[in-house]
Amino acid sequence: MKRLEGVAKHYHWGSPEAIPALLGRSPDGHPYAEWWLGTHHAGEATLADGRQLGDVAGSLPYLLKLLTRPSRCRCRPTRPPPRHAPGSTPRSSPASPSTTRHGPTGTAWPSRSCWWR
């Protein structure tokens, strides 16, 4: 088992204390909204030795996010088929970076009653 270092996402709705407390760290004043553990291009976790998780595990089909407040859980196991009129030729359009890696999404959030504390 290897120790992972996740990636903090600082959004205005985050909490300066919740995620640092969960990780056993002192607050730094930034609003921690999410803590990402995965190989997503917008925030890839690293191993304790500095290597990127994707270099060791390859591209993971999921992204674990710890959230500072409850959010709905989503699971999108497959990309929906493109929509086009019957008999027409579908137009191709470049996928945005946020949709190029479609897969299951799991969410969790810290609270006083968390089972992982």
N, C-alpha and C positions, 0 to 999 in steps of 0.2 A: 504494500500500500504506500502511495506517495502523497505528500502534502501538497495541496493546491492553494494557490493564491487567486482569488476571484477578482473581478473588476467592479468597482463601484460606479454607479450611475447617479449623478447628482442632479436631481430635478427639484424644482421649487416646492413640490408637495412632499418632499422627503423629510425625514427626521434627523437631526444632528446626533441623536443618542441611540436610537433603536438598533441599527445594524452594528455600529461600533461596540455596543454592550454585548450583543450576541457573539461577536468575534473576540471579546475580551480585550478590546482596545479603548484607549482614551478618545473621547470626541475631539474632532479637530475643527468644529464650527461649520463644516459643510453639511448641507442637507442630503443625507444618504437616502435615496429613494429605492434603489435596487442594488443587489449584489449578484453578479452574474457568474456562473460556473459552467463553462462550456467552451466551444470552439467557434462561436459566432464572430464574424468579421468585424463587428462593431465593439467587441470587447472579449478577447480570448484569455482564458485563465492560463496561468503559468505554473510550472512546478517549482518547488523550493530551490532547485538548482538553476533556475532562470530559463529553462526550455519552455517553449509554448506547448500547451496541451495537445494541439493539433499535430505537432511534430512527433509526438509520442503515440497518441491514440488515433490519429487520423481525424477526419471530419465526423463529429458526432451528430446523430439524428435528433438531438434534443438540446435544450438549453434550460438549465435550472436557474430560476430567479428567486431570490429571497426579497420580499417586498416589505416596506415599512408599514403598509396598511393593506387591508383585505382587498382582493381583486377577484374577479371571476376566473376560474380555471378554464383553460381552453385546451382542446386536443384536436389537432388537425392532422390526421395521419396521412392524408393524400391531398394532392393539389386538385381542386375541382376542374372539370374539363372546361375548355374555353367556350364562351357563348358566341354563337353566330347563327344567322338565319339559315334554315334548311335550304340546301341547294347553293348557298353562297360559298365563296372561298374565304376562310378565315384570314384576317390580316395578322401579320406577325408584328409584335412590338417588343422592344427590349424590356426585359424584366427589371424592375427596380431592385437595388441591392437588398431591400428588406424582404423581397419575395423570392429571391433566388434559392433560398434554403428553407423550403417549406417542410414542416414536420411537427411532431407533438410539442406542445408547450405546457410546462407544469409550473405552478406558482405556489409559493409559501410565504408566510409573513411571521415576523417575530411578535410574540405577545407574552403576557405573564403566564399564560397557561400552555405554552408550547411544550410539546412532548420531547423535543430535542434538547431542551435546556438542561 
